[in-house]
């Protein structure tokens, strides 16, 4: 699949992805990318976030490829049962451990637990060994439940602008390879 054959839905996490975040850069660079906007970025409500993802997938006119980061991964996975086969694949980065009471902000827990059913589309989970919002072991476990390929990003923090992943060339290359293997 080529970018022009898909609608790339950028699904940011808590507080949105700022201009230096790799998601924002991809949105600006990829001709068919658009962001799933949330009404409340700083006080997320699971049902509202999930509904917004469902709505954006529903209006797509081409196969959808989800690009989720952090809490955006959680919203997208909760929304998956409502996609009606419109999603061709998902590229998930740094899924937080929404069941861990030690993770802050605490309202992440309102998004848990993750569904553990296999996803009905191909997916990749990119996880870091020192993500402050979830362990690599947790990401590996949920990815296995979803049937996702797990990619070890090493010690990459939360894989965001604060951890040095504004321009994320490695992520761009992996995403391009993933996209090329999807069917339109």
N, C-alpha and C positions, 0 to 999 in steps of 0.2 A: 504494500500500500504506500502511496505517496501522500505527502501533506495535502496536496490539492484534492485528493480523493476522500478526505476525512474532515470531520469537525473536531478540532483539538479543544477539549474543555479543560481549562486550567481551574483546579479546585484548591484554592489556598487554605491554609490553616488559620489558627487563632491570630487575630489582629491583622490578617491579610498579608500579602506579600508586597513589600515595599519596592521602590523602583530599582534597587540594586539586587534584589532577589532573583535567582535564576528563573523562577516562574514568570516574573514580569518581563525579563529579557526574552524568554521564549515566546511569550504572548506577542511582544513587539516584533519578533523576528519571523514567526511562522504565520503565513498569510491566512490560514483558516482557523487560527486560535482565537478563543475568547474566554473571558473569565466568568466564572460563576460568582456573581455578586451576592453578598449576604447583607441583610438589613442591619445586623448587629455583629460586628467583628470582635468586639472586646468582651461581650457577654453572650457567648454562643448558646443557642438552644437547639438541642439535637433535632427535634421534630422540624423546626424551621429550616435548619441547614440541609437536612435530608430532602425536604420538600423542594428546596431551590435546586438541588442537583437533579431531582426527578424532572422538574419543569424544564430545565435547560436541555436535558437529554431528549425530552418529548418533542421539543420544537426543532430539533436537528433535522436537516434534510439530507445529510450524508451519514455514513457510519461514524460513530463517535469513538474517539480515543481519549480516555480520561488521563489527566496528569495531576495527581493529587499529592499534596505535601502535608505532613503532620495531621492535624485534626481534619483536614480536607480528605485524607485517606479514609478516616473513620466515617465521615458523612457519606462518601461515595460507596463504601462497602455496605452501609445500612440501606442505601438507596437501591442497590443492585437488583433486588427482587422485582422492582417496578420498571425496569428498563425495556421490556418487551423486545429483546433481541436487537436493539439499536446500537449497543456498545460492541465495538470490534476488539477492544483491548484496553488495558489500564496499566499505567506506569506510576507506581506508588513509591513515595520517598519518605523515609523517617516516620513510620507510623508510631504514634505515641502509645504508651501502655495506659489505656484508659481505665484499667481495673486496679492500678497501683495507687493506694491512698497517699503514698509519699511523694508522688509527682505533683508539681505545682504548675499552673493554677489548678486548684482543687476541682473546679467545675468541669475539668476534662472527664472526670468520673461519670458525669451525667450522660456522656456519650457511650459508656460501656454497658455491658460487655460487647466485644466484637462478635458479629455472627461468625460461625465457624463452618458454614456450609461452603462447599466448593463454588468458586465464582463461575458463572456461565460464559466466560470469555477469557482469553489468554491474559496473563498479568505478570508483572515483574514487581518485586519489592526490593528497593535499595535501602540497606540498613547500615548504620554506623556502629562501631564497637564502643563508642563513648558518648552516645546520645543522651543528654540529660533528661529526656522525656520518655525514654524506654530502652530496655536492654536489647542487645543483638539477639539474645536467646528468645526473648519475647517476640521480636519481629520474625525470627526464623520459625517459631512455633505457629504463629497465626498465618504466615505465608504458606506453610505446609498444609494447614487446614483448608486454605483457599485454593490450593493447587497452583500457587504462584512460584515462579523461579525467584530465588533469593540471590541478590548480589551483595557481597561484602564490600562496603566502602572503606573499610579500615577505620582508623580513628579520625572521623570526619565531623564530630559534633552533631549538630542537628541538621546538617546539610542545608544551611541557609546563608544569607549574607553575613550574619554575625560570625559564622564559623569559616568564613572565607570562600563561600560558594556563591558568589554573585555570578561571574562568568564561570560556568561549570562545564568546561569542555569535555570532561570524561562523561558526564551525564548526557550531554548533547550527542556524543558518539553512541552511547548505549541506547538512547531513545531512538536515534535514526536507524540503528540496526534492528531494534524491536519493531518499529513501524514497518520496515521493509519486509518483515516476515508475516504481517497481518494481511488478511484477505479483505478486499474492498466489498 
